[in-house]
Amino acid sequence: MDYRFAPEEEAFRAEIKAFLKESLPVGDEDAEQGEEIAGTDAQWQFARGFQKQLAAKNWLVPHWPKQYGGNDMGIMEQVIMREEMSYARAPIPDIFGTNMLGPVLMLYGTEEQKKQHLPGIASAEVMWCQGYSEPGSGSDLASLQTKAVRDGDDYVINGQKIWTSNAHRADWMFMLVRTDPEAPKHKGISFLLTPTRTPGFSHRPLINMAGQHGFNEVFFEDVRVPVQNLVGEENRGWYVGAALLDFERSGIGQAGAARRNLDDLVAYARQASKNGGLNGKGEAARNKLAELIIESEVGRFLAYRVATIQARGEVPNYESSVSKAYLSELGHRVAATGVSVMGLPGQVRPESPRWAKLRGSFVLAYMVSVGLTIAGGTSEIQRGIIASRGLGLPRG
Ligand SMILES: Cc1cc2nc3c(=O)[nH]c(=O)nc-3n(C[C@H](O)[C@H](O)[C@H](O)COP(=O)(O)OP(=O)(O)OC[C@H]3O[C@@H](n4cnc5c(N)ncnc54)[C@H](O)[C@@H]3O)c2cc1C
């Protein structure tokens, strides 16, 4: 087995690194990056500007075909790009449009839908959000209740979505709605495109435990959407919504982010121990950090494993659940170690930049990283998949 990347892949990595070094601020300002969705208006503006820079290089949707503004890039190049971007804490582009809706439209959209929506995503002009989860339907998504009833040339939508990241900033939402309440639950769902600035569409912020506004509750009161906004066939939306399989889903971004946080923490611990600032916890910190560096390498290879399966043209199965559960939980362990190694000085928030060590980022990461073990399928759901599909255990 050869673990090395090909020379042209290494050359691409060097090109990305050089671009990131040139385009991203360094030092304290890099706290402004990375949190584009849950961040402040300034962070959001920075992220939008950065996305436009990527778009100008055809790097915003590198995995799309050239005819739609992409670069025909393969899985391994996507992995390299995502790993370097996460390590550099570059704002990750609007994944809802670029990674989810765009490829779905290429598969299931009409020519008109492609013409209407793909250019706006590829140029970072139009932002999307994902309306799947509802108050009673998260892990058991197929039980969703938001209804769309056909009325002439429109659907009329009533109901509620929840945890909708970015609904307060997005221009459009792609959503799952129930169009046939009588059918078995997976067979009465449709996939609709809904503008967010339309009568009857409203949202309320949900503030996370780090005090950030990233997700929302969204309400639909007689929202009218033309039938042309249906993607795929009516009542077959479950299969449209699940067709997110052919792009990179290794979790490499979380591996890159964990490694960057660890490298920062190691640098901090080195400096602090020289100054006698680890309160006698130096030996324990050394061991813990060494352990986590090993774990972050394990996580990186789990992500590469998923990418390699995809690069062979196969669809990863339980392997992506292993990577998702491991890397999201690793992110939390790294943050918890940061909080413990830094002690009280690490808890000063970035609002006091003079005193905040590492910009208070570990306290923030400690709170934010919990959400990543839930979003996109909880750790328990991933473990269920690993048990049944990976280990062949009977269903619980
Ligand atoms: C940061 C963040 C961003 C999000 N962004 C979006 C978004 O943009 N759009 C969107 O539609 N949704 C979004 N979500 C919602 C996310 O998809 C759901 O939170 C997730 O699917 C879990 O659903 P739930 O919250 O309803 O929890 P539930 O499904 O009610 O689960 C509650 C608990 O029960 C456990 N559980 C449930 N079923 C099982 C089972 N079968 N076996 C074992 N344990 C089980 C779960 O693991 C969990 O611990 C986001 C969530 C987070 C945290």
The ligand as a Gaussian input file, in Angstrom:
#p B3LYP/6-31G(d) Opt

LIG

0 1
 C      -24.873000      22.850000      14.492000
 C      -26.095000      22.234000      13.842000
 C      -26.498000      22.655000      12.584000
 C      -27.636000      22.101000      11.986000
 N      -28.024000      22.583000      10.758000
 C      -29.141000      22.071000      10.168000
 C      -29.613000      22.601000       8.914000
 O      -29.023000      23.539000       8.348000
 N      -30.726000      22.086000       8.376000
 C      -31.407000      21.053000       8.962000
 O      -32.399000      20.597000       8.381000
 N      -31.022000      20.543000      10.162000
 C      -29.894000      21.032000      10.780000
 N      -29.489000      20.546000      12.007000
 C      -30.314000      19.540000      12.684000
 C      -29.703000      18.153000      12.734000
 O      -29.771000      17.519000      11.487000
 C      -30.467000      17.372000      13.827000
 O      -30.243000      18.028000      15.058000
 C      -30.008000      15.945000      13.935000
 O      -30.363000      15.215000      12.793000
 C      -30.616000      15.251000      15.195000
 O      -31.981000      15.413000      15.225000
 P      -32.734000      15.991000      16.521000
 O      -32.043000      17.237000      16.945000
 O      -34.172000      16.048000      16.209000
 O      -32.488000      14.920000      17.657000
 P      -33.276000      13.546000      17.866000
 O      -33.330000      12.806000      16.563000
 O      -34.557000      13.818000      18.561000
 O      -32.306000      12.798000      18.840000
 C      -32.273000      13.027000      20.255000
 C      -31.299000      12.044000      20.875000
 O      -31.765000      10.705000      20.644000
 C      -30.778000       9.950000      19.965000
 N      -31.406000       9.047000      18.989000
 C      -32.392000       9.358000      18.107000
 N      -32.694000       8.289000      17.338000
 C      -31.868000       7.276000      17.735000
 C      -31.671000       5.931000      17.319000
 N      -32.385000       5.414000      16.315000
 N      -30.700000       5.200000      17.949000
 C      -29.959000       5.743000      18.959000
 N      -30.112000       7.008000      19.404000
 C      -31.037000       7.774000      18.791000
 C      -29.924000      10.980000      19.228000
 O      -28.624000      10.490000      18.963000
 C      -29.913000      12.123000      20.239000
 O      -28.948000      11.897000      21.232000
 C      -28.361000      21.082000      12.643000
 C      -27.958000      20.659000      13.908000
 C      -26.855000      21.218000      14.516000
 C      -26.450000      20.752000      15.879000

